[in-house]
Amino acid sequence: MEPQEPRDPRLEHTVDGGVATVVISNPTKRNAMTAAMWRALPGLLDGLAADPGVRALVLTGAGATFCAGADIAGLREPGDEQQALAVRAEEALAAFPKPTLAAVRGYCVGGGSQLAAACDLRFAEEGARFGVTPAKLGIVYPASSTRRLVSLVGPSAAKYLLFSAELIDAERALRTGLVDEVLPAGELDGRVEEFARVLVSRSLLTQAAAKEFAAGRTDRDGHWAEQARGSGDTAEGVAAFLERRAPRFTYRVS
């Protein structure tokens, strides 16, 4: 068999059973994000958000690494432009209106940690390593990214990561709240698939409202009350409970 030519850095995606899986693929550079990949992510997410067949999203990396950060070669471009691209991609992921889950194995560093932190949940395989590394390059970490990190792990742990740029293992990431579950080697994919099915089976109305409220959008409670009255999800959930069957929720993000 002839060896395959290495593929260009890219974001790949599939949709199966209501779950969109986005794969960061730049294997020759540990899935580092190029400028083109940062630019492509918001548009890809917009398309998946608008797809009524997508109920949840999983973000992962190709092979044995999640994402080793930004492609350093791209730092030859103006620093402000590079950071703006990364922040736009991060914010687009955080604003995705359906549940998001980062499936992490190997290195999750720099821009990879930005993307993982922008997901709603993070599951990691034993042996994963996490780091927020701008202090190694003399880069000011974006204010929005810093606030998101602080909201996940608290001020002290965020300062440890930002000041030192040291890598931490999955067990410490779990203790600090950066990670929600740690799985033994070989069990990450199965657990992510299982949990994604759980997410898809639940009410998207509840999930979408909870995402906004958790992000501080409490001014939208009237909007969500109106959505609940018109969705039918509450009536279906109660009926399914009384009839001892699985609910068939129909709410879609508009």
Phi, psi and omega in degrees: 000131180287141178296142180282142175290140177298138181277154176296151175304136184198166168254120179255153178210151174224160174230126181211125176061032180085358182249122172270131176245120178254126184245124174279117188233103172209062195298333180288346179232037179053039177060034174297144181276122174276168177302320180296324179290318176301317181295325186283334189297313181302316179296320177299316180295322177301316180295319180289325177296325182279349182279114181294344178279352179263123180246344179201161183227135174247130176249129180211179179245156178288138176071222191263011182226140175286291179192125182270018175108202177277146175296114185301330178301330180289345179289354173291338173287164179307131184303318181298322180293316178300313182294322180297321177298315181295319180294319178299319179294316179299314181293324177296322178291317179297328183272357180304128193279004180237162184301140180234143183223125175269126176255109193247126167226150180071217186277134174228089195228147174057240179299333175296319176293325175302313182292317180297319180293333179283346175282160180290322183221158180222121173251138183230151174270145174310138182096349176295150181229135185240142177200145175245106201246020181298336180293341176284342184243001182071032181258138174279118180294137184301147181300317181295322179291321178297315179299320180295318179297316179299321181294334180276314191245352183090161185299317185293312180294324178296318178295321177302312182294315184286318183290319188269332188059020179283151175274144176239155181274174185296325181294318177291321177300323177294316181296325182277347182095003177289333180236146182263328176215146173240128184248146175298158179306133178090354184250358184296310185299317180296318180292319179296317178298317179298313183290325177298323176297322176298313181301316182295331183281346183269173182286119176294332175302308179300315184295316182293319178295317181297323178299315181294315181296318180296333178275003177094006181276057181287349177288353184260013182296325177295319178301314184287330174297319177294319177299320181295320181296326184265355189275326186084355182295321181296313179299319179294318180297316179294316180299317180296322179296313182293327181269001177055051178224167177287135179289154176241083183285142185239356182299137176233143177291128181258000000 
